[in-house]
Amino acid sequence: MDRDILAKIFEKLTVIDVTMGASRVCISWFLVSHQKSLWKTIDLAYLQLVDFNHPRLKNSQLDVKIIEGILYNPRDILTEITKLSSTVPTSLFFNFCFCVEDEDLIIAAERMPNIETFALPKWGKLSEDSYRFVFSQWKNLHTLIISLEFYLNKRIKFQLIGENCINLTNLKLSGYVDEHVAMKLVLYLPKLKRLSMRCSTIENIKIISFHITSGLQNLAILNLSHCCFIDSVTDPIFFGRVLEDSLIKTFTQKIDTFIMCSKVSCLVCKDQCGPGLTKIAFYKKHWRNDEIKELEF
């Protein structure tokens, strides 16, 4: 079969199918597996990733060989991928529920230096040194999708990101946003053009709106769809408040595109507040989506 045609077929496969399957069939398929078109985006978001060295797995009565057929060690997968992809990848997306560690990101940063779009998972065990190293390698990073679980655990270093990723213009945050987070964004990421806090819980939106509209001078698009708003002073437990007309007017006057949803008829908001989904399951279901096209994947 013509190699270009075979490459088009491979493009329909997952990175696991290509890395662990197709590339090992024969020499011809192995060579096609190195085609640059296959490796622009490394999408691990759909994979069930597991650390086989985790004590709970070691002590499990389950047959590890069976488990290995459906679950993958992310470090091993990243290593195998980079043998085929070289330095081609420009986008890297992790599984939402994976807990990323120093070695995982260091492998990615060392072997994928041209990353422009990056989505971190919900959890992470990262040292400040590894955080500094990773973002120092990704000078071309312009889009970052990140959970504020990292920030609450003092893992997000907005200063390190801002100092190293001077081309970062698109940011998506999910989680709990307060005045402190907003001030850090303004201080360290002043070049932001697109900001999404989709599905986040936002504390004291009046103060945050002041920081965002006055501090992010280049901001053109702001997405506050499906958010829960808390007034920390007068109403600390009230969720789902619709923004006041005066705040909406402030946003629309200073930002080219301000995106909100209709709380009454919004299916995503109903999904968030309705029975059947835990908060983690809700984020996992919706985190790939965004009303700002540059921030969906």
Residue pairs with C-beta under 8 A, 6 or more apart in sequence:
3 28
3 31
3 32
3 35
6 28
6 29
6 32
7 32
7 35
7 37
7 38
10 18
10 22
10 32
10 33
10 35
10 38
11 37
11 38
13 21
13 22
14 43
14 46
14 47
15 42
15 43
15 44
15 47
15 77
15 81
16 47
16 72
16 77
18 33
18 38
18 84
19 33
19 77
19 80
19 81
19 84
20 80
22 29
22 32
22 33
23 29
23 30
23 33
23 84
24 30
33 84
34 84
34 86
36 88
38 84
38 85
39 81
39 84
39 85
39 86
39 88
39 89
40 88
40 89
40 90
40 91
41 89
41 90
41 91
41 92
41 93
42 81
42 85
42 89
42 91
42 92
42 93
42 112
43 91
43 93
43 297
44 74
44 77
44 92
44 93
44 94
44 95
44 98
45 93
45 94
45 95
45 96
45 119
45 288
45 297
46 95
47 72
47 74
47 77
47 95
48 70
48 71
48 72
48 95
49 71
49 72
49 73
49 74
49 77
49 94
49 95
49 98
50 57
50 67
50 71
50 72
50 73
51 57
51 73
51 74
51 99
52 64
52 67
52 68
52 73
57 64
57 67
74 94
74 95
74 98
74 100
74 104
75 103
75 104
75 107
78 104
78 107
78 108
78 111
79 107
82 107
82 111
82 112
85 112
87 111
87 112
87 113
87 114
88 114
89 112
89 114
89 115
90 114
90 115
90 116
90 117
90 140
91 115
91 116
91 117
91 118
91 297
92 108
92 112
92 115
92 117
92 118
92 119
93 117
93 118
93 119
93 145
93 297
94 100
94 119
94 120
94 121
95 121
96 121
96 122
96 283
96 284
96 287
97 121
97 122
97 123
97 280
97 284
98 121
98 123
99 121
99 123
99 124
99 125
100 120
100 121
100 123
100 124
100 125
100 126
101 124
101 125
101 126
102 125
102 126
102 127
102 130
105 126
105 130
105 134
106 130
106 133
106 134
108 115
108 134
109 115
109 133
109 134
109 137
109 138
110 137
113 137
113 138
114 140
115 138
115 140
115 141
116 140
116 141
116 142
116 143
117 141
117 142
117 143
117 144
117 145
117 297
118 138
118 141
118 143
118 144
118 145
119 144
119 145
119 146
119 297
120 144
120 145
120 146
120 147
120 150
121 147
122 147
122 149
122 280
122 283
123 147
123 149
123 150
124 149
124 150
124 153
124 155
126 150
126 155
128 157
128 160
131 155
131 157
131 160
132 157
132 160
132 164
135 141
135 160
135 161
135 164
135 165
136 164
138 164
138 165
139 164
139 165
139 166
139 167
140 167
141 165
141 167
141 168
142 165
142 167
142 168
142 169
142 170
143 168
143 169
143 170
143 171
143 294
143 295
144 161
144 165
144 168
144 170
144 171
144 172
145 171
145 172
145 287
145 295
145 297
146 156
146 171
146 172
146 173
146 174
147 173
147 174
147 175
147 283
148 156
148 173
148 174
148 175
148 176
148 177
148 181
148 200
149 155
149 175
150 156
151 175
151 181
152 175
152 176
158 184
158 185
158 187
158 188
158 189
159 184
159 187
159 188
161 168
161 188
161 189
162 168
162 187
162 188
162 189
162 190
163 188
166 191
168 189
168 191
168 192
169 191
169 192
169 193
169 194
169 218
170 192
170 193
170 194
170 195
170 292
170 294
170 295
171 185
171 189
171 192
171 194
171 195
171 196
172 195
172 196
172 197
172 198
172 290
172 292
172 295
173 181
173 195
173 196
173 197
173 200
174 197
174 198
174 199
174 200
174 283
174 287
175 200
175 201
176 200
176 201
176 203
177 197
177 200
177 201
177 202
177 203
177 208
178 202
178 203
178 204
178 208
178 232
179 203
179 204
179 207
179 208
179 211
182 207
182 208
182 211
182 212
183 211
185 192
185 195
185 211
185 212
185 215
185 216
186 211
186 212
186 215
186 216
187 215
189 216
190 215
190 216
190 217
190 218
191 218
192 216
192 218
192 219
193 218
193 219
193 220
193 221
194 219
194 220
194 221
194 292
194 294
194 295
195 212
195 216
195 219
195 221
195 222
195 223
196 222
196 223
196 290
196 291
196 292
196 295
197 223
197 224
197 227
198 223
198 224
198 225
198 226
198 227
198 286
198 289
198 290
198 291
199 225
199 226
199 227
199 268
199 272
199 282
199 283
199 286
199 287
200 227
200 228
201 227
201 228
201 229
201 230
201 239
202 208
202 224
202 227
202 228
202 229
202 230
203 230
203 232
204 230
204 231
204 232
204 233
205 229
205 231
205 243
205 247
206 231
206 247
209 247
209 250
209 251
212 219
212 222
213 219
213 250
213 251
213 254
213 255
219 255
220 255
220 256
220 257
221 255
221 256
221 257
221 258
221 259
221 292
222 251
222 255
222 257
222 258
222 259
223 259
223 290
223 291
223 292
223 295
224 243
224 258
224 259
224 260
225 259
225 260
225 261
225 266
225 268
225 291
226 261
226 266
226 268
226 269
226 272
226 286
228 239
228 240
228 241
229 239
229 240
229 241
229 243
230 236
230 237
230 238
230 239
230 241
231 238
231 241
235 241
240 263
240 269
240 273
242 263
243 260
248 258
248 260
251 258
252 258
259 291
259 292
261 268
261 269
263 269
268 286
271 277
271 282
271 285
271 286
272 282
277 285
288 296
288 297
289 296
290 296
